[in-house]
């Protein structure tokens, strides 16, 4: 058997960065937390190997989209 460990899900990393316990139930219509661009970049660097992105900017856009869908505002 081959056992491969992956990085934590983006949603978990975003919840930790925003210091919230769960995301919004209404998506981007209800803001439940805030993260900075630096937080987005740190998460993108962690998840870069698992995402379908070739560079850090693309990974940041993907993480930012996940944040918006969870109701987390990016400042």
DSSP file (Angstrom, degrees, kcal/mol; ACC not computed):
  #  RESIDUE AA STRUCTURE BP1 BP2  ACC     N-H-->O    O-->H-N    N-H-->O    O-->H-N    TCO  KAPPA ALPHA  PHI   PSI    X-CA   Y-CA   Z-CA
    1    1 A X              0   0    0      0, 0.0     2,-0.5     0, 0.0     0, 0.0   0.000 360.0 360.0 360.0 148.3    0.0    0.0    0.0
    2    2 A X        -     0   0    0      2,-0.0     2,-0.6     0, 0.0     0, 0.0  -0.976 360.0-162.0-115.7 126.1    1.0    3.6   -0.6
    3    3 A X        -     0   0    0     -2,-0.5     2,-0.5     2,-0.0     0, 0.0  -0.931   7.6-172.3-112.6 115.5   -0.2    6.1    2.0
    4    4 A X        -     0   0    0     -2,-0.6     2,-0.5     0, 0.0    -2,-0.0  -0.930  11.0-150.6-112.6 124.5   -0.1    9.8    0.8
    5    5 A X        -     0   0    0     -2,-0.5     2,-0.2     0, 0.0    -2,-0.0  -0.796  14.6-162.4 -92.2 132.0   -0.7   12.6    3.2
    6    6 A X        -     0   0    0     -2,-0.5     3,-0.1     1,-0.1     2,-0.1  -0.599  26.8 -92.9-104.7 169.9   -2.3   15.8    1.7
    7    7 A X        -     0   0    0     -2,-0.2    -1,-0.1     1,-0.1     3,-0.1  -0.377  55.2 -82.6 -76.7 162.1   -2.4   19.3    3.2
    8    8 A X        -     0   0    0      1,-0.1    -1,-0.1    -2,-0.1     5,-0.0  -0.209  58.5 -85.6 -61.8 156.9   -5.5   20.4    5.2
    9    9 A X     >  -     0   0    0      1,-0.1     4,-1.9    -3,-0.1     3,-0.3  -0.272  32.8-120.2 -62.1 150.5   -8.6   21.5    3.3
   10   10 A X  H  > S+     0   0    0      1,-0.2     4,-2.6     2,-0.2     5,-0.2   0.876 112.3  58.6 -59.3 -39.0   -8.7   25.2    2.3
   11   11 A X  H  > S+     0   0    0      1,-0.2     4,-2.3     2,-0.2    -1,-0.2   0.889 105.4  48.6 -62.0 -39.0  -11.9   25.7    4.3
   12   12 A X  H  > S+     0   0    0     -3,-0.3     4,-2.0     2,-0.2    -1,-0.2   0.914 112.2  48.4 -66.4 -42.3  -10.2   24.6    7.5
   13   13 A X  H  X S+     0   0    0     -4,-1.9     4,-2.1     1,-0.2    -2,-0.2   0.881 112.4  49.4 -65.7 -37.3   -7.2   26.9    6.9
   14   14 A X  H  X S+     0   0    0     -4,-2.6     4,-2.5     2,-0.2    -2,-0.2   0.901 108.8  52.1 -67.9 -41.0   -9.5   29.8    6.1
   15   15 A X  H  X>S+     0   0    0     -4,-2.3     5,-2.1    -5,-0.2     4,-0.9   0.899 111.1  47.8 -62.6 -39.6  -11.5   29.2    9.3
   16   16 A X  H  <5S+     0   0    0     -4,-2.0     3,-0.3     2,-0.2    -1,-0.2   0.912 112.7  48.5 -66.2 -42.0   -8.4   29.3   11.4
   17   17 A X  H  <5S+     0   0    0     -4,-2.1    -2,-0.2     1,-0.2    -1,-0.2   0.869 116.7  42.1 -66.7 -36.7   -7.1   32.4    9.7
   18   18 A X  H  <5S-     0   0    0     -4,-2.5    16,-0.3    -5,-0.1    -1,-0.2   0.557 107.0-128.6 -86.0  -8.8  -10.5   34.2   10.2
   19   19 A X  T  <5 +     0   0    0     -4,-0.9     2,-0.3    -3,-0.3    -3,-0.2   0.930  63.0 130.6  59.8  49.0  -10.8   32.8   13.7
   20   20 A X      < -     0   0    0     -5,-2.1    -1,-0.2    -6,-0.1     3,-0.1  -0.852  58.0-140.1-125.4 163.4  -14.3   31.5   13.1
   21   21 A X  S    S+     0   0    0      1,-0.3     2,-0.3    -2,-0.3    -1,-0.1   0.754  82.5   5.2 -96.3 -28.1  -15.9   28.1   13.8
   22   22 A X  S    S-     0   0    0     10,-0.1    -1,-0.3    -7,-0.1     3,-0.1  -0.993  73.7-110.5-153.1 157.7  -18.0   27.7   10.6
   23   23 A X        -     0   0    0     -2,-0.3    48,-0.2     1,-0.2     2,-0.1  -0.126  50.4 -71.9 -79.1 179.1  -18.6   29.5    7.4
   24   24 A X        -     0   0    0     46,-3.4     3,-0.4     6,-0.2    -1,-0.2  -0.420  25.9-148.8 -72.9 144.9  -21.7   31.3    6.2
   25   25 A X  S    S+     0   0    0      1,-0.2    -1,-0.1    -2,-0.1     3,-0.1   0.606  99.5  51.2 -85.6 -13.0  -24.8   29.4    5.4
   26   26 A X  S >  S-     0   0    0      1,-0.4     3,-1.2     4,-0.1    -1,-0.2   0.198 102.1-135.8-108.3  14.2  -25.8   32.0    2.8
   27   27 A X  G >  S-     0   0    0     -3,-0.4     3,-1.3     1,-0.2    -1,-0.4  -0.403  71.5 -11.3  69.5-140.6  -22.5   32.2    0.9
   28   28 A X  G 3  S+     0   0    0      1,-0.2    -1,-0.2    -2,-0.1     3,-0.1   0.499 122.6  77.2 -76.8  -1.6  -21.1   35.6    0.1
   29   29 A X  G <  S+     0   0    0     -3,-1.2     2,-0.5     1,-0.2    -1,-0.2   0.726  96.6  48.5 -76.4 -21.6  -24.3   37.3    1.0
   30   30 A X  S <  S-     0   0    0     -3,-1.3     2,-0.5    42,-0.0    -1,-0.2  -0.967  78.1-150.1-124.4 115.7  -23.5   37.0    4.7
   31   31 A X        +     0   0    0     -2,-0.5    41,-0.2     1,-0.1    40,-0.1  -0.736  23.5 166.1 -87.9 124.1  -20.0   38.0    5.9
   32   32 A X        -     0   0    0     39,-3.2     2,-0.3    -2,-0.5    40,-0.2   0.509  62.0  -2.0-114.5  -9.1  -18.9   36.0    9.0
   33   33 A X  E     -a   72   0A   0     38,-1.1    40,-3.0   -13,-0.1     2,-0.3  -0.981  59.1-125.9-168.5 173.7  -15.2   36.9    9.1
   34   34 A X  E     -a   73   0A   0    -16,-0.3     2,-0.3    -2,-0.3    40,-0.2  -0.988  16.8-178.2-135.7 143.6  -12.3   38.7    7.5
   35   35 A X  E     -a   74   0A   0     38,-2.6    40,-2.8    -2,-0.3     2,-0.2  -0.939  23.2-123.0-133.2 159.4   -8.8   37.7    6.3
   36   36 A X     >  -     0   0    0     -2,-0.3     4,-1.9    38,-0.2     5,-0.1  -0.510  27.9-108.7 -96.7 168.4   -6.0   39.7    4.8
   37   37 A X  H  > S+     0   0    0      1,-0.2     4,-2.3     2,-0.2     5,-0.1   0.835 120.9  58.3 -63.2 -32.3   -4.2   39.2    1.5
   38   38 A X  H  > S+     0   0    0      2,-0.2     4,-2.2     1,-0.2    -1,-0.2   0.893 104.8  49.6 -64.9 -39.2   -1.2   38.0    3.4
   39   39 A X  H  > S+     0   0    0      2,-0.2     4,-2.3     1,-0.2    -2,-0.2   0.913 110.3  50.9 -63.5 -42.5   -3.3   35.2    5.0
   40   40 A X  H  X S+     0   0    0     -4,-1.9     4,-2.5     1,-0.2    -2,-0.2   0.905 110.3  49.8 -60.6 -42.2   -4.6   34.3    1.5
   41   41 A X  H  X S+     0   0    0     -4,-2.3     4,-2.2     2,-0.2    -1,-0.2   0.904 109.8  50.3 -65.9 -41.4   -1.0   34.1    0.2
   42   42 A X  H  X S+     0   0    0     -4,-2.2     4,-1.7     2,-0.2    -2,-0.2   0.915 113.0  46.3 -62.4 -43.1    0.2   31.9    3.1
   43   43 A X  H  X S+     0   0    0     -4,-2.3     4,-2.4     1,-0.2    -2,-0.2   0.903 111.3  52.3 -65.7 -41.1   -2.7   29.5    2.6
   44   44 A X  H  X S+     0   0    0     -4,-2.5     4,-1.1     1,-0.2    -2,-0.2   0.876 107.8  51.9 -63.4 -37.6   -2.0   29.4   -1.2
   45   45 A X  H  < S+     0   0    0     -4,-2.2     4,-0.3     2,-0.2    -1,-0.2   0.885 111.4  47.3 -65.9 -37.7    1.6   28.6   -0.6
   46   46 A X  H  < S+     0   0    0     -4,-1.7     3,-0.4     1,-0.2    -2,-0.2   0.916 119.9  38.0 -66.8 -43.0    0.6   25.7    1.7
   47   47 A X  H >X S+     0   0    0     -4,-2.4     4,-1.5     1,-0.2     3,-1.3   0.455  85.6 101.9 -90.1  -2.1   -2.0   24.4   -0.9
   48   48 A X  T 3< S+     0   0    0     -4,-1.1     5,-0.5     1,-0.3     3,-0.2   0.847  80.6  51.2 -55.0 -40.2    0.0   25.1   -4.1
   49   49 A X  T 34 S+     0   0    0     -3,-0.4    -1,-0.3    -4,-0.3    -2,-0.1   0.761 114.9  42.9 -71.0 -23.4    1.1   21.4   -4.6
   50   50 A X  T <4 S+     0   0    0     -3,-1.3    -1,-0.2    -4,-0.1    -2,-0.2   0.630 101.3  82.0 -96.5 -15.6   -2.5   20.1   -4.2
   51   51 A X  S  < S-     0   0    0     -4,-1.5     2,-1.1    -3,-0.2     8,-0.1  -0.453  86.1-116.0 -88.1 162.2   -4.3   22.8   -6.3
   52   52 A X  S    S+     0   0    0     -2,-0.1     2,-0.4     6,-0.1    -3,-0.1  -0.417  78.4 116.3 -89.2  57.1   -4.6   22.8  -10.1
   53   53 A X        -     0   0    0     -2,-1.1    -2,-0.1    -5,-0.5     3,-0.1  -0.966  53.4-159.5-129.7 143.7   -2.5   26.0  -10.3
   54   54 A X  S    S+     0   0    0     -2,-0.4     2,-0.3     1,-0.1    -1,-0.1   0.707  77.5  25.6 -94.2 -23.2    0.8   26.7  -11.9
   55   55 A X  S  > S-     0   0    0      1,-0.1     4,-1.8    -7,-0.0     3,-0.2  -0.879  83.2-104.5-138.3 170.8    1.8   29.8   -9.9
   56   56 A X  H  > S+     0   0    0     -2,-0.3     4,-2.4     1,-0.2     5,-0.1   0.816 114.8  58.4 -67.5 -32.0    1.1   31.5   -6.6
   57   57 A X  H  > S+     0   0    0      2,-0.2     4,-1.9     1,-0.2    -1,-0.2   0.913 107.5  46.5 -65.5 -41.9   -1.2   34.1   -8.1
   58   58 A X  H  > S+     0   0    0      2,-0.2     4,-1.9     1,-0.2    -1,-0.2   0.894 112.6  50.2 -65.7 -39.9   -3.6   31.5   -9.6
   59   59 A X  H  X S+     0   0    0     -4,-1.8     4,-2.4     1,-0.2    -2,-0.2   0.886 108.4  53.3 -65.4 -38.3   -3.6   29.6   -6.3
   60   60 A X  H  X S+     0   0    0     -4,-2.4     4,-2.7     1,-0.2    -2,-0.2   0.894 107.5  51.0 -64.0 -39.8   -4.4   32.9   -4.4
   61   61 A X  H  X S+     0   0    0     -4,-1.9     4,-2.1     2,-0.2    -1,-0.2   0.889 110.4  49.6 -64.2 -38.8   -7.4   33.5   -6.7
   62   62 A X  H  X S+     0   0    0     -4,-1.9     4,-1.8     2,-0.2    -2,-0.2   0.925 113.3  45.0 -65.5 -45.0   -8.6   30.0   -6.0
   63   63 A X  H  X S+     0   0    0     -4,-2.4     4,-2.3     1,-0.2    -2,-0.2   0.892 111.8  53.2 -66.2 -39.8   -8.3   30.4   -2.2
   64   64 A X  H  X S+     0   0    0     -4,-2.7     4,-2.3     1,-0.2    -1,-0.2   0.888 107.3  51.8 -63.6 -38.6   -9.9   33.8   -2.4
   65   65 A X  H  X S+     0   0    0     -4,-2.1     4,-2.0     2,-0.2    -1,-0.2   0.894 109.1  50.0 -63.5 -40.2  -12.9   32.4   -4.3
   66   66 A X  H  X S+     0   0    0     -4,-1.8     4,-1.1     2,-0.2    -2,-0.2   0.900 109.7  51.8 -63.3 -40.4  -13.3   29.7   -1.6
   67   67 A X  H  <>S+     0   0    0     -4,-2.3     5,-2.9     1,-0.2     3,-0.5   0.922 109.1  49.4 -63.0 -44.5  -13.2   32.4    1.1
   68   68 A X  H ><5S+     0   0    0     -4,-2.3     3,-1.1     1,-0.2    -1,-0.2   0.894 109.4  51.7 -63.4 -39.7  -15.9   34.5   -0.6
   69   69 A X  H 3<5S+     0   0    0     -4,-2.0    -1,-0.2     1,-0.3    -2,-0.2   0.722 108.5  52.6 -69.9 -20.3  -18.1   31.4   -1.0
   70   70 A X  T 3<5S-     0   0    0     -4,-1.1   -46,-3.4    -3,-0.5    -1,-0.3   0.486 122.2-106.5 -89.8  -3.8  -17.7   30.8    2.8
   71   71 A X  T < 5S+     0   0    0     -3,-1.1   -39,-3.2    -4,-0.4   -38,-1.1   0.740  74.5 139.4  84.5  23.9  -18.7   34.3    3.6
   72   72 A X  E   < -a   33   0A   0     -5,-2.9    -1,-0.3   -41,-0.2     2,-0.3  -0.908  45.9-139.4-105.3 124.1  -15.2   35.5    4.5
   73   73 A X  E     -a   34   0A   0    -40,-3.0   -38,-2.6    -2,-0.5     2,-0.6  -0.610   8.3-142.4 -84.0 139.3  -14.2   38.9    3.3
   74   74 A X  E      a   35   0A   0     -2,-0.3   -38,-0.2   -40,-0.2   -40,-0.0  -0.909 360.0 360.0-105.4 119.8  -10.7   39.5    1.9
   75   75 A X              0   0    0    -40,-2.8   -39,-0.2    -2,-0.6    -1,-0.1   0.378 360.0 360.0-103.7 360.0   -9.2   42.8    2.8
